[in-house]
Amino acid sequence: MTKVDVMQAQAHLAELLTRMMGDSGEQIMIEREGQAVAAIISY
């Protein structure tokens, strides 16, 4: 699972979605101040 800061996620959302939708099905955890606040996962 890849972890990114909220600001990084905001700046690179399209890239993160592309990575998540790829064959690997990568999951992305979004953190604020080191605490998980959201996740991007594939259905």
PyRosetta script that sets phi, psi and omega in degrees:
from pyrosetta import init, pose_from_sequence

init()
pose = pose_from_sequence("MTKVDVMQAQAHLAELLTRMMGDSGEQIMIEREGQAVAAIISY")
pose.set_psi(1, 128.8)
pose.set_omega(1, 178.2)
pose.set_phi(2, -86.6)
pose.set_psi(2, 137.1)
pose.set_omega(2, 177.4)
pose.set_phi(3, -113.1)
pose.set_psi(3, 132.8)
pose.set_omega(3, 177.9)
pose.set_phi(4, -135.6)
pose.set_psi(4, 151.7)
pose.set_omega(4, 176.4)
pose.set_phi(5, -74.4)
pose.set_psi(5, 153.7)
pose.set_omega(5, 179.7)
pose.set_phi(6, -53.2)
pose.set_psi(6, -43.5)
pose.set_omega(6, -178.0)
pose.set_phi(7, -66.6)
pose.set_psi(7, -38.6)
pose.set_omega(7, 176.6)
pose.set_phi(8, -64.5)
pose.set_psi(8, -42.7)
pose.set_omega(8, 179.7)
pose.set_phi(9, -62.3)
pose.set_psi(9, -41.4)
pose.set_omega(9, 179.9)
pose.set_phi(10, -64.6)
pose.set_psi(10, -41.4)
pose.set_omega(10, -177.1)
pose.set_phi(11, -74.8)
pose.set_psi(11, -25.6)
pose.set_omega(11, -172.5)
pose.set_phi(12, -127.4)
pose.set_psi(12, 31.3)
pose.set_omega(12, -175.0)
pose.set_phi(13, -58.0)
pose.set_psi(13, -44.8)
pose.set_omega(13, -179.0)
pose.set_phi(14, -59.9)
pose.set_psi(14, -43.3)
pose.set_omega(14, 179.0)
pose.set_phi(15, -64.0)
pose.set_psi(15, -42.6)
pose.set_omega(15, 179.9)
pose.set_phi(16, -63.5)
pose.set_psi(16, -41.3)
pose.set_omega(16, 178.3)
pose.set_phi(17, -64.0)
pose.set_psi(17, -40.3)
pose.set_omega(17, 178.1)
pose.set_phi(18, -61.8)
pose.set_psi(18, -43.2)
pose.set_omega(18, 179.2)
pose.set_phi(19, -64.3)
pose.set_psi(19, -42.3)
pose.set_omega(19, -178.6)
pose.set_phi(20, -66.3)
pose.set_psi(20, -35.9)
pose.set_omega(20, -176.9)
pose.set_phi(21, -82.2)
pose.set_psi(21, -7.6)
pose.set_omega(21, -179.8)
pose.set_phi(22, -68.3)
pose.set_psi(22, 179.1)
pose.set_omega(22, -177.7)
pose.set_phi(23, -60.4)
pose.set_psi(23, -27.6)
pose.set_omega(23, -176.7)
pose.set_phi(24, -75.4)
pose.set_psi(24, -20.8)
pose.set_omega(24, -179.0)
pose.set_phi(25, 63.3)
pose.set_psi(25, 34.0)
pose.set_omega(25, -177.3)
pose.set_phi(26, -53.7)
pose.set_psi(26, 137.2)
pose.set_omega(26, 175.3)
pose.set_phi(27, -101.1)
pose.set_psi(27, 141.9)
pose.set_omega(27, -175.6)
pose.set_phi(28, -124.9)
pose.set_psi(28, 123.5)
pose.set_omega(28, 178.1)
pose.set_phi(29, -99.3)
pose.set_psi(29, 129.2)
pose.set_omega(29, 178.3)
pose.set_phi(30, -102.6)
pose.set_psi(30, 128.5)
pose.set_omega(30, -176.1)
pose.set_phi(31, -120.9)
pose.set_psi(31, 149.6)
pose.set_omega(31, 171.4)
pose.set_phi(32, -126.5)
pose.set_psi(32, 121.7)
pose.set_omega(32, -178.6)
pose.set_phi(33, 53.1)
pose.set_psi(33, 39.9)
pose.set_omega(33, 176.2)
pose.set_phi(34, 82.0)
pose.set_psi(34, -2.8)
pose.set_omega(34, 179.7)
pose.set_phi(35, -106.6)
pose.set_psi(35, 133.4)
pose.set_omega(35, 179.1)
pose.set_phi(36, -64.9)
pose.set_psi(36, 131.4)
pose.set_omega(36, 178.8)
pose.set_phi(37, -123.4)
pose.set_psi(37, -17.7)
pose.set_omega(37, -179.3)
pose.set_phi(38, -165.2)
pose.set_psi(38, 163.9)
pose.set_omega(38, 175.6)
pose.set_phi(39, -138.6)
pose.set_psi(39, 147.5)
pose.set_omega(39, 173.8)
pose.set_phi(40, -111.3)
pose.set_psi(40, 116.6)
pose.set_omega(40, -178.9)
pose.set_phi(41, -132.0)
pose.set_psi(41, 159.3)
pose.set_omega(41, 179.1)
pose.set_phi(42, -91.5)
pose.set_psi(42, 144.4)
pose.set_omega(42, 173.9)
pose.set_phi(43, -94.3)
pose.dump_pdb("model.pdb")
